Amino acid sequence: ADWFRAGSAPAITSDHLYLTSRAMTSTAKATQQSTTLSYKLGGMNTPPQDTVEGLVFLTSPADVTLTSGGTSSTFSLKAGISAVNIPLRTGSVSASLSRASANLLSLTAPRTVTSAPATYDFQYFAVGQ
């Protein structure tokens, strides 16, 4: 509401990191469900993206590392708001924010990614600090 009323973005006064991912890949095959679940909600025809996203709010430049299935990518980001993505892989998903070699924030997704879930579940899970 402040942004709308003031006409400009509010100042970022502390660092924040948000991580989103799903618990299964879009090509996963359920082991206990015989019918394939449709991801076409609300008339959409676009399949879910197999990505992990980090949404970052920074007071000053910092590095953000996203990890999915043991593969990591590090992004050097400027102060402000940034979104970074990596491919979704089976295994655990995590993110960390560091500045000058000091780890400031660490997150782990609440669910591990699988390619063989018991039932289909295309929803996204989020965690943040």
N, CA, C and O atoms as a Tinker XYZ file with bonds, in Angstrom:
   516  protein
     1  N      0.831000   -1.195000    0.000000    73     2
     2  CA     0.000000    0.000000    0.000000    64     1     3
     3  C      0.871000    1.254000    0.000000    63     2     4     5
     4  O      0.518000    2.250000   -0.630000    81     3
     5  N      2.013000    1.214000    0.703000    73     3     6
     6  CA     2.884000    2.394000    0.743000    64     5     7
     7  C      3.378000    2.770000   -0.648000    63     6     8     9
     8  O      3.452000    3.950000   -0.990000    81     7
     9  N      3.710000    1.775000   -1.436000    73     7    10
    10  CA     4.214000    2.016000   -2.786000    64     9    11
    11  C      3.141000    2.727000   -3.604000    63    10    12    13
    12  O      3.437000    3.686000   -4.316000    81    11
    13  N      1.913000    2.266000   -3.508000    73    11    14
    14  CA     0.814000    2.867000   -4.258000    64    13    15
    15  C      0.568000    4.299000   -3.799000    63    14    16    17
    16  O      0.423000    5.197000   -4.630000    81    15
    17  N      0.519000    4.523000   -2.495000    73    15    18
    18  CA     0.232000    5.861000   -1.964000    64    17    19
    19  C      1.356000    6.850000   -2.248000    63    18    20    21
    20  O      1.100000    7.997000   -2.613000    81    19
    21  N      2.607000    6.405000   -2.080000    73    19    22
    22  CA     3.745000    7.316000   -2.231000    64    21    23
    23  C      4.160000    7.480000   -3.686000    63    22    24    25
    24  O      4.777000    8.483000   -4.044000    81    23
    25  N      3.827000    6.508000   -4.526000    73    23    26
    26  CA     4.218000    6.582000   -5.929000    64    25    27
    27  C      5.641000    6.112000   -6.187000    63    26    28    29
    28  O      6.139000    6.224000   -7.307000    81    27
    29  N      6.297000    5.588000   -5.161000    73    27    30
    30  CA     7.645000    5.053000   -5.336000    64    29    31
    31  C      7.828000    3.858000   -4.400000    63    30    32    33
    32  O      7.145000    3.728000   -3.384000    81    31
    33  N      8.758000    3.002000   -4.769000    73    31    34
    34  CA     9.005000    1.787000   -3.981000    64    33    35
    35  C      9.509000    2.142000   -2.585000    63    34    36    37
    36  O     10.314000    3.060000   -2.429000    81    35
    37  N      9.037000    1.415000   -1.569000    73    35    38
    38  CA     9.573000    1.641000   -0.227000    64    37    39
    39  C     11.026000    1.178000   -0.147000    63    38    40    41
    40  O     11.458000    0.314000   -0.909000    81    39
    41  N     11.757000    1.759000    0.772000    73    39    42
    42  CA    13.161000    1.381000    0.948000    64    41    43
    43  C     13.255000   -0.046000    1.493000    63    42    44    45
    44  O     12.435000   -0.459000    2.313000    81    43
    45  N     14.246000   -0.785000    1.038000    73    43    46
    46  CA    14.524000   -2.119000    1.573000    64    45    47
    47  C     15.438000   -1.905000    2.776000    63    46    48    49
    48  O     16.571000   -1.447000    2.628000    81    47
    49  N     14.943000   -2.237000    3.964000    73    47    50
    50  CA    15.686000   -1.959000    5.192000    64    49    51
    51  C     16.351000   -3.195000    5.794000    63    50    52    53
    52  O     17.132000   -3.084000    6.739000    81    51
    53  N     16.038000   -4.382000    5.241000    73    51    54
    54  CA    16.715000   -5.603000    5.687000    64    53    55
    55  C     16.704000   -6.608000    4.534000    63    54    56    57
    56  O     15.858000   -6.541000    3.643000    81    55
    57  N     17.647000   -7.529000    4.571000    73    55    58
    58  CA    17.762000   -8.545000    3.522000    64    57    59
    59  C     16.701000   -9.622000    3.729000    63    58    60    61
    60  O     16.415000  -10.023000    4.857000    81    59
    61  N     16.117000  -10.087000    2.605000    73    59    62
    62  CA    15.140000  -11.169000    2.655000    64    61    63
    63  C     15.378000  -12.102000    1.478000    63    62    64    65
    64  O     15.786000  -11.673000    0.399000    81    63
    65  N     15.115000  -13.385000    1.705000    73    63    66
    66  CA    15.286000  -14.409000    0.679000    64    65    67
    67  C     14.077000  -15.334000    0.730000    63    66    68    69
    68  O     13.707000  -15.827000    1.796000    81    67
    69  N     13.463000  -15.568000   -0.431000    73    67    70
    70  CA    12.310000  -16.458000   -0.552000    64    69    71
    71  C     12.647000  -17.514000   -1.599000    63    70    72    73
    72  O     13.251000  -17.208000   -2.626000    81    71
    73  N     12.257000  -18.746000   -1.336000    73    71    74
    74  CA    12.574000  -19.876000   -2.200000    64    73    75
    75  C     11.285000  -20.607000   -2.544000    63    74    76    77
    76  O     10.509000  -20.953000   -1.653000    81    75
    77  N     11.049000  -20.848000   -3.846000    73    75    78
    78  CA     9.883000  -21.620000   -4.262000    64    77    79
    79  C     10.323000  -22.781000   -5.147000    63    78    80    81
    80  O     11.254000  -22.663000   -5.944000    81    79
    81  N      9.624000  -23.910000   -4.983000    73    79    82
    82  CA     9.877000  -25.092000   -5.810000    64    81    83
    83  C      8.686000  -26.027000   -5.666000    63    82    84    85
    84  O      7.809000  -25.812000   -4.829000    81    83
    85  N      8.666000  -27.052000   -6.482000    73    83    86
    86  CA     7.649000  -28.093000   -6.373000    64    85    87
    87  C      8.305000  -29.355000   -5.810000    63    86    88    89
    88  O      9.529000  -29.454000   -5.722000    81    87
    89  N      7.452000  -30.323000   -5.429000    73    87    90
    90  CA     7.971000  -31.574000   -4.866000    64    89    91
    91  C      8.099000  -32.669000   -5.911000    63    90    92    93
    92  O      8.466000  -33.797000   -5.584000    81    91
    93  N      7.801000  -32.348000   -7.171000    73    91    94
    94  CA     7.938000  -33.324000   -8.246000    64    93    95
    95  C      8.201000  -32.591000   -9.557000    63    94    96    97
    96  O      7.822000  -31.433000   -9.729000    81    95
    97  N      8.854000  -33.286000  -10.468000    73    95    98
    98  CA     9.094000  -32.708000  -11.783000    64    97    99
    99  C      7.818000  -32.824000  -12.624000    63    98   100   101
   100  O      6.937000  -33.625000  -12.311000    81    99
   101  N      7.722000  -32.033000  -13.677000    73    99   102
   102  CA     6.508000  -32.049000  -14.512000    64   101   103
   103  C      6.351000  -33.361000  -15.276000    63   102   104   105
   104  O      5.257000  -33.668000  -15.750000    81   103
   105  N      7.414000  -34.130000  -15.401000    73   103   106
   106  CA     7.352000  -35.412000  -16.109000    64   105   107
   107  C      7.284000  -36.602000  -15.155000    63   106   108   109
   108  O      7.401000  -37.750000  -15.585000    81   107
   109  N      7.096000  -36.334000  -13.860000    73   107   110
   110  CA     7.054000  -37.407000  -12.860000    64   109   111
   111  C      5.909000  -38.369000  -13.131000    63   110   112   113
   112  O      4.867000  -37.987000  -13.664000    81   111
   113  N      6.119000  -39.612000  -12.759000    73   111   114
   114  CA     5.102000  -40.660000  -12.896000    64   113   115
   115  C      4.707000  -41.129000  -11.493000    63   114   116   117
   116  O      5.533000  -41.662000  -10.752000    81   115
   117  N      3.441000  -40.923000  -11.141000    73   115   118
   118  CA     2.949000  -41.319000   -9.824000    64   117   119
   119  C      2.933000  -42.835000   -9.682000    63   118   120   121
   120  O      2.600000  -43.551000  -10.626000    81   119
   121  N      3.293000  -43.317000   -8.502000    73   119   122
   122  CA     3.359000  -44.756000   -8.268000    64   121   123
   123  C      2.048000  -45.326000   -7.752000    63   122   124   125
   124  O      1.825000  -46.530000   -7.880000    81   123
   125  N      1.151000  -44.494000   -7.163000    73   123   126
   126  CA    -0.099000  -44.996000   -6.591000    64   125   127
   127  C     -1.331000  -44.330000   -7.200000    63   126   128   129
   128  O     -2.414000  -44.375000   -6.617000    81   127
   129  N     -1.170000  -43.722000   -8.353000    73   127   130
   130  CA    -2.290000  -43.050000   -9.014000    64   129   131
   131  C     -2.245000  -43.410000  -10.491000    63   130   132   133
   132  O     -1.263000  -43.122000  -11.175000    81   131
   133  N     -3.308000  -44.040000  -10.983000    73   131   134
   134  CA    -3.273000  -44.532000  -12.358000    64   133   135
   135  C     -3.631000  -43.471000  -13.396000    63   134   136   137
   136  O     -3.181000  -43.563000  -14.539000    81   135
   137  N     -4.423000  -42.473000  -13.030000    73   135   138
   138  CA    -4.769000  -41.428000  -13.990000    64   137   139
   139  C     -3.808000  -40.259000  -13.848000    63   138   140   141
   140  O     -3.413000  -39.893000  -12.741000    81   139
   141  N     -3.442000  -39.688000  -14.967000    73   139   142
   142  CA    -2.534000  -38.547000  -14.964000    64   141   143
   143  C     -3.297000  -37.294000  -14.577000    63   142   144   145
   144  O     -4.349000  -37.005000  -15.147000    81   143
   145  N     -2.783000  -36.560000  -13.630000    73   143   146
   146  CA    -3.400000  -35.311000  -13.193000    64   145   147
   147  C     -3.122000  -34.229000  -14.217000    63   146   148   149
   148  O     -1.996000  -34.091000  -14.695000    81   147
   149  N     -4.139000  -33.470000  -14.550000    73   147   150
   150  CA    -3.964000  -32.372000  -15.495000    64   149   151
   151  C     -3.498000  -31.131000  -14.753000    63   150   152   153
   152  O     -4.035000  -30.788000  -13.700000    81   151
   153  N     -2.518000  -30.475000  -15.297000    73   151   154
   154  CA    -2.021000  -29.230000  -14.719000    64   153   155
   155  C     -2.729000  -28.037000  -15.338000    63   154   156   157
   156  O     -2.377000  -26.897000  -15.032000    81   155
   157  N     -3.703000  -28.257000  -16.187000    73   155   158
   158  CA    -4.375000  -27.189000  -16.926000    64   157   159
   159  C     -5.501000  -26.584000  -16.092000    63   158   160   161
   160  O     -6.679000  -26.793000  -16.383000    81   159
   161  N     -5.140000  -25.850000  -15.076000    73   159   162
   162  CA    -6.109000  -25.207000  -14.204000    64   161   163
   163  C     -6.568000  -23.894000  -14.809000    63   162   164   165
   164  O     -5.770000  -23.172000  -15.407000    81   163
   165  N     -7.820000  -23.583000  -14.664000    73   163   166
   166  CA    -8.337000  -22.299000  -15.129000    64   165   167
   167  C     -8.192000  -22.096000  -16.627000    63   166   168   169
   168  O     -8.113000  -20.957000  -17.088000    81   167
   169  N     -8.156000  -23.179000  -17.400000    73   167   170
   170  CA    -8.057000  -23.053000  -18.841000    64   169   171
   171  C     -6.655000  -22.796000  -19.360000    63   170   172   173
   172  O     -6.480000  -22.541000  -20.552000    81   171
   173  N     -5.650000  -22.856000  -18.493000    73   171   174
   174  CA    -4.274000  -22.628000  -18.940000    64   173   175
   175  C     -3.770000  -23.833000  -19.719000    63   174   176   177
   176  O     -4.119000  -24.970000  -19.402000    81   175
   177  N     -2.968000  -23.595000  -20.719000    73   175   178
   178  CA    -2.402000  -24.681000  -21.512000    64   177   179
   179  C     -0.891000  -24.772000  -21.378000    63   178   180   181
   180  O     -0.251000  -25.531000  -22.106000    81   179
   181  N     -0.322000  -24.022000  -20.474000    73   179   182
   182  CA     1.124000  -24.004000  -20.294000    64   181   183
   183  C      1.514000  -25.003000  -19.206000    63   182   184   185
   184  O      1.004000  -24.917000  -18.089000    81   183
   185  N      2.389000  -25.928000  -19.500000    73   183   186
   186  CA     2.808000  -26.885000  -18.469000    64   185   187
   187  C      3.619000  -26.191000  -17.373000    63   186   188   189
   188  O      4.213000  -25.138000  -17.605000    81   187
   189  N      3.639000  -26.783000  -16.187000    73   187   190
   190  CA     4.439000  -26.201000  -15.113000    64   189   191
   191  C      5.916000  -26.169000  -15.504000    63   190   192   193
   192  O      6.401000  -27.054000  -16.208000    81   191
   193  N      6.613000  -25.155000  -15.045000    73   191   194
   194  CA     8.034000  -25.018000  -15.322000    64   193   195
   195  C      8.836000  -25.791000  -14.280000    63   194   196   197
   196  O      8.543000  -25.724000  -13.087000    81   195
   197  N      9.824000  -26.506000  -14.726000    73   195   198
   198  CA    10.701000  -27.234000  -13.810000    64   197   199
   199  C     11.835000  -26.319000  -13.379000    63   198   200   201
   200  O     12.982000  -26.481000  -13.796000    81   199
   201  N     11.485000  -25.348000  -12.528000    73   199   202
   202  CA    12.482000  -24.391000  -12.044000    64   201   203
   203  C     12.348000  -24.201000  -10.540000    63   202   204   205
   204  O     11.291000  -24.432000   -9.952000    81   203
   205  N     13.431000  -23.781000   -9.950000    73   203   206
   206  CA    13.497000  -23.328000   -8.571000    64   205   207
   207  C     13.724000  -21.832000   -8.663000    63   206   208   209
   208  O     14.578000  -21.380000   -9.426000    81   207
   209  N     12.975000  -21.061000   -7.899000    73   207   210
   210  CA    13.142000  -19.604000   -7.958000    64   209   211
   211  C     13.513000  -19.051000   -6.598000    63   210   212   213
   212  O     12.979000  -19.461000   -5.567000    81   211
   213  N     14.441000  -18.109000   -6.622000    73   211   214
   214  CA    14.790000  -17.342000   -5.450000    64   213   215
   215  C     14.382000  -15.900000   -5.682000    63   214   216   217
   216  O     14.791000  -15.292000   -6.671000    81   215
   217  N     13.589000  -15.349000   -4.791000    73   215   218
   218  CA    13.219000  -13.938000   -4.840000    64   217   219
   219  C     13.986000  -13.255000   -3.719000    63   218   220   221
   220  O     13.897000  -13.657000   -2.559000    81   219
   221  N     14.744000  -12.214000   -4.076000    73   219   222
   222  CA    15.730000  -11.653000   -3.160000    64   221   223
   223  C     15.526000  -10.151000   -3.001000    63   222   224   225
   224  O     15.366000   -9.431000   -3.986000    81   223
   225  N     15.533000   -9.685000   -1.755000    73   223   226
   226  CA    15.467000   -8.263000   -1.431000    64   225   227
   227  C     16.756000   -7.931000   -0.689000    63   226   228   229
   228  O     17.003000   -8.455000    0.397000    81   227
   229  N     17.578000   -7.059000   -1.275000    73   227   230
   230  CA    18.902000   -6.784000   -0.708000    64   229   231
   231  C     19.098000   -5.304000   -0.375000    63   230   232   233
   232  O     18.705000   -4.421000   -1.137000    81   231
   233  N     19.714000   -5.059000    0.783000    73   231   234
   234  CA    20.076000   -3.694000    1.171000    64   233   235
   235  C     21.372000   -3.253000    0.497000    63   234   236   237
   236  O     21.598000   -2.058000    0.306000    81   235
   237  N     22.212000   -4.204000    0.140000    73   235   238
   238  CA    23.470000   -3.932000   -0.562000    64   237   239
   239  C     23.843000   -5.202000   -1.346000    63   238   240   241
   240  O     23.259000   -6.258000   -1.107000    81   239
   241  N     24.796000   -5.115000   -2.266000    73   239   242
   242  CA    25.140000   -6.279000   -3.085000    64   241   243
   243  C     25.471000   -7.522000   -2.239000    63   242   244   245
   244  O     26.045000   -7.427000   -1.154000    81   243
   245  N     25.090000   -8.677000   -2.774000    73   243   246
   246  CA    25.332000   -9.943000   -2.074000    64   245   247
   247  C     25.301000  -11.083000   -3.083000    63   246   248   249
   248  O     24.915000  -10.895000   -4.237000    81   247
   249  N     25.710000  -12.264000   -2.637000    73   247   250
   250  CA    25.663000  -13.479000   -3.458000    64   249   251
   251  C     24.535000  -14.378000   -2.967000    63   250   252   253
   252  O     24.343000  -14.552000   -1.763000    81   251
   253  N     23.798000  -14.942000   -3.907000    73   251   254
   254  CA    22.741000  -15.900000   -3.591000    64   253   255
   255  C     23.072000  -17.200000   -4.301000    63   254   256   257
   256  O     23.359000  -17.207000   -5.499000    81   255
   257  N     23.034000  -18.295000   -3.564000    73   255   258
   258  CA    23.287000  -19.614000   -4.128000    64   257   259
   259  C     22.015000  -20.445000   -4.035000    63   258   260   261
   260  O     21.451000  -20.617000   -2.955000    81   259
   261  N     21.570000  -20.957000   -5.180000    73   259   262
   262  CA    20.445000  -21.879000   -5.232000    64   261   263
   263  C     20.978000  -23.270000   -5.530000    63   262   264   265
   264  O     21.859000  -23.435000   -6.374000    81   263
   265  N     20.447000  -24.269000   -4.837000    73   263   266
   266  CA    20.874000  -25.650000   -5.033000    64   265   267
   267  C     19.640000  -26.523000   -5.232000    63   266   268   269
   268  O     18.671000  -26.429000   -4.479000    81   267
   269  N     19.689000  -27.370000   -6.250000    73   267   270
   270  CA    18.614000  -28.322000   -6.517000    64   269   271
   271  C     19.233000  -29.643000   -6.929000    63   270   272   273
   272  O     19.972000  -29.714000   -7.911000    81   271
   273  N     18.927000  -30.690000   -6.172000    73   271   274
   274  CA    19.455000  -32.006000   -6.496000    64   273   275
   275  C     20.971000  -32.066000   -6.502000    63   274   276   277
   276  O     21.551000  -32.815000   -7.287000    81   275
   277  N     21.624000  -31.298000   -5.649000    73   275   278
   278  CA    23.078000  -31.323000   -5.549000    64   277   279
   279  C     23.810000  -30.434000   -6.530000    63   278   280   281
   280  O     25.037000  -30.352000   -6.477000    81   279
   281  N     23.093000  -29.759000   -7.435000    73   279   282
   282  CA    23.709000  -28.845000   -8.392000    64   281   283
   283  C     23.426000  -27.413000   -7.966000    63   282   284   285
   284  O     22.270000  -27.033000   -7.780000    81   283
   285  N     24.481000  -26.619000   -7.812000    73   283   286
   286  CA    24.345000  -25.247000   -7.321000    64   285   287
   287  C     24.722000  -24.217000   -8.367000    63   286   288   289
   288  O     25.563000  -24.455000   -9.234000    81   287
   289  N     24.076000  -23.065000   -8.261000    73   287   290
   290  CA    24.442000  -21.895000   -9.060000    64   289   291
   291  C     24.468000  -20.697000   -8.133000    63   290   292   293
   292  O     23.573000  -20.520000   -7.306000    81   291
   293  N     25.510000  -19.864000   -8.276000    73   291   294
   294  CA    25.646000  -18.666000   -7.453000    64   293   295
   295  C     25.460000  -17.437000   -8.325000    63   294   296   297
   296  O     25.989000  -17.352000   -9.433000    81   295
   297  N     24.694000  -16.480000   -7.799000    73   295   298
   298  CA    24.387000  -15.246000   -8.507000    64   297   299
   299  C     24.875000  -14.067000   -7.676000    63   298   300   301
   300  O     24.557000  -13.960000   -6.492000    81   299
   301  N     25.651000  -13.179000   -8.303000    73   299   302
   302  CA    26.087000  -11.941000   -7.644000    64   301   303
   303  C     25.059000  -10.876000   -7.988000    63   302   304   305
   304  O     24.891000  -10.510000   -9.152000    81   303
   305  N     24.372000  -10.379000   -6.958000    73   303   306
   306  CA    23.249000   -9.482000   -7.174000    64   305   307
   307  C     23.489000   -8.095000   -6.605000    63   306   308   309
   308  O     24.203000   -7.934000   -5.615000    81   307
   309  N     22.894000   -7.108000   -7.230000    73   307   310
   310  CA    22.956000   -5.721000   -6.763000    64   309   311
   311  C     21.905000   -5.514000   -5.679000    63   310   312   313
   312  O     21.016000   -6.345000   -5.493000    81   311
   313  N     22.017000   -4.401000   -4.970000    73   311   314
   314  CA    20.989000   -4.022000   -3.998000    64   313   315
   315  C     19.664000   -3.859000   -4.726000    63   314   316   317
   316  O     19.636000   -3.454000   -5.888000    81   315
   317  N     18.565000   -4.173000   -4.047000    73   315   318
   318  CA    17.243000   -4.050000   -4.635000    64   317   319
   319  C     16.558000   -5.403000   -4.692000    63   318   320   321
   320  O     16.860000   -6.302000   -3.907000    81   319
   321  N     15.626000   -5.536000   -5.637000    73   319   322
   322  CA    14.828000   -6.752000   -5.782000    64   321   323
   323  C     15.308000   -7.527000   -6.999000    63   322   324   325
   324  O     15.454000   -6.963000   -8.083000    81   323
   325  N     15.551000   -8.817000   -6.819000    73   323   326
   326  CA    15.991000   -9.688000   -7.918000    64   325   327
   327  C     15.273000  -11.027000   -7.838000    63   326   328   329
   328  O     14.884000  -11.473000   -6.759000    81   327
   329  N     15.105000  -11.655000   -8.981000    73   327   330
   330  CA    14.588000  -13.029000   -9.055000    64   329   331
   331  C     15.593000  -13.847000   -9.843000    63   330   332   333
   332  O     16.032000  -13.434000  -10.917000    81   331
   333  N     15.959000  -15.010000   -9.314000    73   331   334
   334  CA    16.917000  -15.902000   -9.977000    64   333   335
   335  C     16.318000  -17.300000  -10.038000    63   334   336   337
   336  O     15.546000  -17.697000   -9.165000    81   335
   337  N     16.684000  -18.040000  -11.084000    73   335   338
   338  CA    16.123000  -19.377000  -11.312000    64   337   339
   339  C     17.208000  -20.373000  -11.668000    63   338   340   341
   340  O     18.231000  -20.029000  -12.258000    81   339
   341  N     16.953000  -21.633000  -11.288000    73   339   342
   342  CA    17.773000  -22.751000  -11.737000    64   341   343
   343  C     16.832000  -23.902000  -12.074000    63   342   344   345
   344  O     15.673000  -23.886000  -11.660000    81   343
   345  N     17.306000  -24.898000  -12.813000    73   343   346
   346  CA    16.456000  -26.048000  -13.124000    64   345   347
   347  C     16.092000  -26.856000  -11.876000    63   346   348   349
   348  O     16.912000  -27.028000  -10.974000    81   347
   349  N     14.854000  -27.345000  -11.839000    73   347   350
   350  CA    14.388000  -28.229000  -10.777000    64   349   351
   351  C     14.931000  -29.629000  -11.037000    63   350   352   353
   352  O     14.739000  -30.187000  -12.117000    81   351
   353  N     15.607000  -30.190000  -10.042000    73   351   354
   354  CA    16.166000  -31.537000  -10.159000    64   353   355
   355  C     15.704000  -32.364000   -8.961000    63   354   356   357
   356  O     15.351000  -31.811000   -7.919000    81   355
   357  N     15.708000  -33.679000   -9.109000    73   355   358
   358  CA    15.321000  -34.518000   -7.981000    64   357   359
   359  C     16.351000  -34.391000   -6.864000    63   358   360   361
   360  O     17.553000  -34.274000   -7.105000    81   359
   361  N     15.837000  -34.418000   -5.632000    73   359   362
   362  CA    16.690000  -34.250000   -4.462000    64   361   363
   363  C     16.252000  -33.047000   -3.647000    63   362   364   365
   364  O     15.151000  -32.527000   -3.832000    81   363
   365  N     17.114000  -32.609000   -2.749000    73   363   366
   366  CA    16.770000  -31.477000   -1.887000    64   365   367
   367  C     16.981000  -30.153000   -2.617000    63   366   368   369
   368  O     17.749000  -30.066000   -3.575000    81   367
   369  N     16.277000  -29.122000   -2.137000    73   367   370
   370  CA    16.344000  -27.774000   -2.702000    64   369   371
   371  C     16.674000  -26.813000   -1.566000    63   370   372   373
   372  O     16.073000  -26.875000   -0.494000    81   371
   373  N     17.640000  -25.919000   -1.812000    73   371   374
   374  CA    18.018000  -24.965000   -0.768000    64   373   375
   375  C     18.519000  -23.667000   -1.384000    63   374   376   377
   376  O     18.766000  -23.582000   -2.587000    81   375
   377  N     18.663000  -22.664000   -0.533000    73   375   378
   378  CA    19.179000  -21.364000   -0.956000    64   377   379
   379  C     19.947000  -20.746000    0.193000    63   378   380   381
   380  O     19.663000  -21.001000    1.363000    81   379
   381  N     20.926000  -19.925000   -0.162000    73   379   382
   382  CA    21.663000  -19.189000    0.866000    64   381   383
   383  C     22.024000  -17.815000    0.339000    63   382   384   385
   384  O     22.183000  -17.612000   -0.865000    81   383
   385  N     22.149000  -16.884000    1.256000    73   383   386
   386  CA    22.517000  -15.511000    0.935000    64   385   387
   387  C     23.774000  -15.179000    1.727000    63   386   388   389
   388  O     23.809000  -15.366000    2.943000    81   387
   389  N     24.801000  -14.689000    1.048000    73   387   390
   390  CA    26.050000  -14.338000    1.739000    64   389   391
   391  C     26.570000  -13.002000    1.239000    63   390   392   393
   392  O     26.291000  -12.575000    0.119000    81   391
   393  N     27.335000  -12.358000    2.108000    73   391   394
   394  CA    27.961000  -11.082000    1.768000    64   393   395
   395  C     29.342000  -11.086000    2.415000    63   394   396   397
   396  O     29.479000  -11.343000    3.611000    81   395
   397  N     30.360000  -10.798000    1.612000    73   395   398
   398  CA    31.742000  -10.763000    2.112000    64   397   399
   399  C     32.086000  -12.071000    2.831000    63   398   400   401
   400  O     32.662000  -12.059000    3.919000    81   399
   401  N     31.727000  -13.192000    2.212000    73   399   402
   402  CA    32.015000  -14.541000    2.717000    64   401   403
   403  C     31.286000  -14.910000    4.006000    63   402   404   405
   404  O     31.547000  -15.970000    4.575000    81   403
   405  N     30.382000  -14.059000    4.475000    73   403   406
   406  CA    29.607000  -14.372000    5.676000    64   405   407
   407  C     28.207000  -14.826000    5.262000    63   406   408   409
   408  O     27.496000  -14.113000    4.553000    81   407
   409  N     27.819000  -16.026000    5.716000    73   407   410
   410  CA    26.483000  -16.535000    5.408000    64   409   411
   411  C     25.461000  -15.780000    6.254000    63   410   412   413
   412  O     25.543000  -15.782000    7.482000    81   411
   413  N     24.485000  -15.128000    5.585000    73   411   414
   414  CA    23.482000  -14.334000    6.288000    64   413   415
   415  C     22.153000  -15.060000    6.449000    63   414   416   417
   416  O     21.506000  -14.947000    7.491000    81   415
   417  N     21.744000  -15.802000    5.429000    73   415   418
   418  CA    20.470000  -16.516000    5.461000    64   417   419
   419  C     20.627000  -17.865000    4.772000    63   418   420   421
   420  O     21.352000  -17.982000    3.784000    81   419
   421  N     19.952000  -18.876000    5.290000    73   419   422
   422  CA    19.931000  -20.192000    4.650000    64   421   423
   423  C     18.519000  -20.742000    4.731000    63   422   424   425
   424  O     17.862000  -20.651000    5.768000    81   423
   425  N     18.061000  -21.312000    3.628000    73   423   426
   426  CA    16.719000  -21.881000    3.550000    64   425   427
   427  C     16.786000  -23.276000    2.950000    63   426   428   429
   428  O     17.650000  -23.561000    2.121000    81   427
   429  N     15.880000  -24.139000    3.367000    73   427   430
   430  CA    15.715000  -25.456000    2.764000    64   429   431
   431  C     14.236000  -25.643000    2.452000    63   430   432   433
   432  O     13.382000  -25.396000    3.303000    81   431
   433  N     13.935000  -26.079000    1.235000    73   431   434
   434  CA    12.552000  -26.307000    0.841000    64   433   435
   435  C     11.924000  -27.363000    1.745000    63   434   436   437
   436  O     12.609000  -28.282000    2.192000    81   435
   437  N     10.622000  -27.237000    2.018000    73   435   438
   438  CA     9.973000  -28.175000    2.936000    64   437   439
   439  C      9.779000  -29.577000    2.373000    63   438   440   441
   440  O      9.511000  -30.509000    3.132000    81   439
   441  N      9.908000  -29.745000    1.067000    73   439   442
   442  CA     9.709000  -31.059000    0.449000    64   441   443
   443  C     10.880000  -31.378000   -0.470000    63   442   444   445
   444  O     11.420000  -30.480000   -1.116000    81   443
   445  N     11.275000  -32.635000   -0.536000    73   443   446
   446  CA    12.307000  -33.102000   -1.449000    64   445   447
   447  C     11.661000  -33.396000   -2.799000    63   446   448   449
   448  O     10.547000  -33.916000   -2.854000    81   447
   449  N     12.350000  -33.067000   -3.880000    73   447   450
   450  CA    11.824000  -33.263000   -5.232000    64   449   451
   451  C     12.018000  -34.720000   -5.646000    63   450   452   453
   452  O     13.093000  -35.294000   -5.468000    81   451
   453  N     10.954000  -35.305000   -6.202000    73   451   454
   454  CA    11.005000  -36.693000   -6.651000    64   453   455
   455  C     10.483000  -36.803000   -8.085000    63   454   456   457
   456  O      9.703000  -35.967000   -8.539000    81   455
   457  N     10.912000  -37.817000   -8.770000    73   455   458
   458  CA    10.389000  -38.098000  -10.109000    64   457   459
   459  C      9.407000  -39.261000  -10.060000    63   458   460   461
   460  O      8.871000  -39.665000  -11.092000    81   459
   461  N      9.166000  -39.810000   -8.849000    73   459   462
   462  CA     8.232000  -40.920000   -8.674000    64   461   463
   463  C      7.393000  -40.704000   -7.413000    63   462   464   465
   464  O      7.523000  -41.462000   -6.452000    81   463
   465  N      6.527000  -39.671000   -7.404000    73   463   466
   466  CA     5.698000  -39.418000   -6.218000    64   465   467
   467  C      4.607000  -40.472000   -6.078000    63   466   468   469
   468  O      4.273000  -41.152000   -7.049000    81   467
   469  N      4.059000  -40.610000   -4.897000    73   467   470
   470  CA     2.945000  -41.545000   -4.697000    64   469   471
   471  C      1.733000  -41.066000   -5.508000    63   470   472   473
   472  O      1.086000  -41.858000   -6.193000    81   471
   473  N      1.434000  -39.769000   -5.425000    73   471   474
   474  CA     0.330000  -39.175000   -6.189000    64   473   475
   475  C      0.817000  -37.873000   -6.804000    63   474   476   477
   476  O      1.825000  -37.316000   -6.370000    81   475
   477  N      0.110000  -37.393000   -7.804000    73   475   478
   478  CA     0.493000  -36.148000   -8.478000    64   477   479
   479  C      0.209000  -34.941000   -7.595000    63   478   480   481
   480  O     -0.819000  -34.879000   -6.920000    81   479
   481  N      1.120000  -33.995000   -7.608000    73   479   482
   482  CA     0.975000  -32.763000   -6.833000    64   481   483
   483  C      1.820000  -31.687000   -7.501000    63   482   484   485
   484  O      3.035000  -31.647000   -7.307000    81   483
   485  N      1.197000  -30.823000   -8.279000    73   483   486
   486  CA     1.932000  -29.787000   -9.001000    64   485   487
   487  C      2.023000  -28.463000   -8.238000    63   486   488   489
   488  O      2.502000  -27.472000   -8.789000    81   487
   489  N      1.574000  -28.430000   -6.988000    73   487   490
   490  CA     1.611000  -27.157000   -6.281000    64   489   491
   491  C      3.041000  -26.755000   -5.916000    63   490   492   493
   492  O      3.930000  -27.594000   -5.770000    81   491
   493  N      3.225000  -25.462000   -5.776000    73   491   494
   494  CA     4.517000  -24.920000   -5.377000    64   493   495
   495  C      4.569000  -24.768000   -3.877000    63   494   496   497
   496  O      3.553000  -24.500000   -3.236000    81   495
   497  N      5.755000  -24.940000   -3.315000    73   495   498
   498  CA     5.988000  -24.743000   -1.898000    64   497   499
   499  C      6.965000  -23.585000   -1.752000    63   498   500   501
   500  O      7.870000  -23.415000   -2.568000    81   499
   501  N      6.773000  -22.798000   -0.712000    73   499   502
   502  CA     7.622000  -21.617000   -0.509000    64   501   503
   503  C      8.124000  -21.581000    0.931000    63   502   504   505
   504  O      7.462000  -22.042000    1.861000    81   503
   505  N      9.302000  -21.024000    1.072000    73   503   506
   506  CA     9.887000  -20.793000    2.383000    64   505   507
   507  C     10.651000  -19.477000    2.275000    63   506   508   509
   508  O     11.177000  -19.151000    1.211000    81   507
   509  N     10.713000  -18.728000    3.362000    73   507   510
   510  CA    11.416000  -17.451000    3.288000    64   509   511
   511  C     11.826000  -16.922000    4.644000    63   510   512   513
   512  O     11.346000  -17.365000    5.687000    81   511
   513  N     12.731000  -15.955000    4.594000    73   511   514
   514  CA    13.212000  -15.246000    5.789000    64   513   515
   515  C     13.374000  -13.799000    5.427000    63   514   516
   516  O     13.769000  -12.993000    6.270000    81   515
